[in-house]
Amino acid sequence: MTAPTRGRGPRHPVARSRQKLDLDPATVRRARSLARQAGRPIVRLAKQHTTVSVERATLRLAGLQGADPDGIPWVNRLLDAVRGDVGLENGVSLPVWDALVRGDAGDLSTLAQKAATGSVRFRVPEGRDLVRARAAARRAVGGGLKQVDGRRRERERLIRRWGDAPRKPWIYLIVATGDIYEDIPQAQNAAREGADIIAVIRSTGQSLLDYVPEGATREGFAGTYATQENFRLMRAALDETSAELGRYVRLTNYASGLCMPEIAALAGLQRLDMMLNDSMYGILFRDINPVRTFVDQRFSRQVHARAGIIINTGEDNYLTTADAVEAAHTVTVSQLLNEFFATEAGLEDWQIGLGHAFEIDPAVPESFRMELAHALLARQLFPKAPLKWMPPTRHMTGDVFRGYLLDGFFNLAGVMSSQDILLVGMMTEAVVTPWLSDRDLALQNVRYVVDAAGRLHEDFHPAPDGFIAQRARQVLAEAIDLLEDILSHKGGSRSGNGLLEAIADGTFGLMRRPADGGRGLDGVARKAADYYNPAAELLDGPDPRKGARR
Amino acid sequence: MSEKTIVRPYGDTTGDGMVQVSFTLPVPYGKRAEGAAAQLAHKMGLDPAMVVHAKSMGPDFTFFVVYGQVSHLVDLTAVEVVERDYPLLSPKDVNLAVRKGLRRRMVVVGGCIGTDAHTVGIDAILNIKGFAGEKGLEYYRELRVVNLGAQVSVPQLVARAQEERADAVLVSQVVTQREAHILNAKEMSAAFREAYPSDRRPVLVLGGPRFHESMADGLGVDRVFARGTTPAEVASFLVDTIVGPGRARRIDRAAQPQESA
C-alpha cells in the first residue's frame, strides 16, 4: 500500500536567515559523514534483529487490545505463547495468522485468550500455508497502518479547520498529576493560558515495564502512565479545547523504554502529535540493552514517520549529568546521530525535533554568550529541524526570583536563535510541581520576551571572529573529534561496531553500557532467514521521494 | 556584638518586621479579591498589610503579592534543629572519600524484594537519571552499582551480594499488603545476619514510602530511608557508614548482642 499523506506535513518557514555563524561547509559535511559512518553498522544491526516489543507493536497494529484479568495485555500473552512454541526469531506474524487461517480462533483476541490457556499450538507455516498466513497478516497489519494514515490526515484537516499555533516558538507545557482525570482539566487550562503543546509526563519507571498498562489510570509516580485509553481521553479533551480556542493544540508523550515500538503504534493510532524518542537515552540513562534499544528505536521511528508525528530527542539529558560547557559537543554528536537514525527511518526534516538545553552554570563568566553560541550552532547545523529548547533545571536553586531571571535569559536565547519548540521553564523548578501562579508567571515571562525581542534575530549578527562564532566552531570541532574517536573504537573490537563499543566504554554520559548487558536483552532475537513481519515490510518499503539528501 | 536571642524580620530597618508573601486565591479578579487577600494577610499576622499586586489568573483565580509587618518575635534559644547524623556530600566528595577510604570502588547491590514489581524507588536512587534533579548512584564514578530490579528473592539477593562482594545492600519496598514490607524486611536482614559474620555484613539500607526512619533497629537494618529521600543522601550515608565516622558507631553496634528479629 502507499502512504498518500507523506510529505504533506506542516511546512515551516525556513526562509528566515539561519546562517549566523561562519561555519565551514566542508566541516559540517564531515560531521554529518562521520555520524553516518558511526550509525550505519547500528542500522544493519537493527535490521538483523527483532524484539518482543516490535512483535507486540505489530499485533497492536493488527488491532489486538485489552488485558487479561491480572492486567497483562493480550499482546504479551499471545507473544509469550508463540515464543514458547516456536521462538521469536521467525516473528510472531506467521505463527499467529497461520493459526487464524487454520481456524484455531475467529479473531486475534480469541486466539490470545486460547493461547493463554495453552489450548493452541503454534507452528511456523510452510508452502501454501505460509503464503496464506503471510497474506492474512499483511491484510490485518495493513489495516492498522491505514488507521494511522487516517489519523494523520485527520490532524492535517483539523489544523486547517482550527488553525495552527499562531507563532514560533511553539509553547510547550507539562502536566503530570498521575491521574488522567486530573491531567485533563489541567491540560485544557494550560492550553487556554497559551500552551501550543501539552506533554503528559509519564509515571517514573514506566520505561522499565515490559508491557503497556491498559485503560484509564488514576495512579502514577510523578506522572501518568502512557496507555492507549489515556492517549485517547487526552486527545479528545484537547480537540475540544482546540475547537474552542481556534488553534490546534498538540499532544506529546514518550516513546521510550522497553515498550517504545508499542507506544509509538498507540500514538499513531490515537493521533498524538509529538513523541519523545531518543536514539540512546534508554541505553545511557535507563540501562536498557543497546541492541534492544536500537532495534526498538528504528521501528518506533518508522511508525512516527508514517504517522506524521514530530519526534523530540533527549540531548538535554546529557547536560543534566555532565557539565554543560565541557559536554556541549556531546549534544552536537547526539543530534547528528539522532538526525542520521531519524532520516534513515524515514522521518522528514520537519519531524526531527532535536533537543538541547540552557544548562550552563550561571556563575560561569560569559555563560549567556556560550548558551547563544550553542543554540545558534544547533540552529545552523539543522536549519529545517523543529529544534526543542529546554529550560534550566540544574542551576535552579530554589531562589525563585533568580530562577525567574534565568528563565528570562533562556527565553531570550531561544528567540535570538529562532528555536521552534520552547519548553516553558518554571521558577519553582526543583521546589514544587508547578502551581497555577507559577505557570502563569512563566507564560508572562515568555510573552514578554517574545513580544519585546521576538524578531531580534533579524538584527543580530555575531561578529565572524567574535566570541560566539569562535565558541560554536570550537564545539563543532570537538564534536568531530568525538565522532572520530567513536569510529576508532572499531579497531580490534569484538563487534566491529564503533558506536556500540564507544557506548560500552562509557563515552557518553560517563555510563558504560556493554552490548550484552542491560535490561530487555532477553527480548531480543536475531531474525531467522524466514522471518516475516508485515509492519516492518510495509514501513520499510522504498520511499520514492527519498534518496539524494544534502 | 552581643548575641541577640530575640529577632524580627528585617526589611530595611532593624526590627521593622517586614515580610513579603505571594499567593493565589480562588476568587475572580476585582475589589473583592483584593479585600480577600488583605483579610488573609491580616489573619496571617501582617499588620499593616499592603496588597501591592493583584492579577487575574484565568477567570476564577487571582494572584497577589503582599507586603506587611509582622509583630511576631523569633526566639533563637527555642529553635530546635534536627541534625542529620552524617554530612551531606557532593558526588565529587563522595568519590574522593571512597577513593581515599576504600582504595577501590564501593560496591552497592540493590533491588526490590518479595512480589513487589515497583522499582520506582530503587531506580530513583540507583539509575543515573536519579530523582528530584539529583543523579542516581550510578553517576558516582567510585560506586559500582548492581541493580537487580524487581521481584528478587532474599536468597538471590544474599547470593548476589556475596558474589559481588557488596559493601552495601539497598532494598526497596513500594507496594505492600498486610504488612508484607515489614515481614520481607525482617526476613532479609535475618538472612544477611545468618550468611555473614557480624563484622563483615554489608550495610543494609531499606527504603520505601511505608517505612519510617525510626524503624531501622526493629527491622534489623542499618538505616531506613522514607519518602522523598534523594540519591545524595543515600550516597552520603554510605560513605559515612563505610569509610567515615559512622563506621565506628556501626562496629560498636555489631559488637552488642543482637536481638532476634
Interface residues (C-beta under 8 A of the other chain):
Chain A: N189 R192 E193 S203 T204 G205 L208 F221 L284 F285 R286 D287 N317 T320 T321 T393 R394 M396 E429 A430 W435 L436 S437 D440 L441 G509 L510 M511 R519
Chain B: S22 F23 T24 K55 M57 G58 F61 F63 H118 T119 V120 D123 A124 N127 I128 K129 F131 A132 G133 K135 E138 Y139 R141 N147 G149
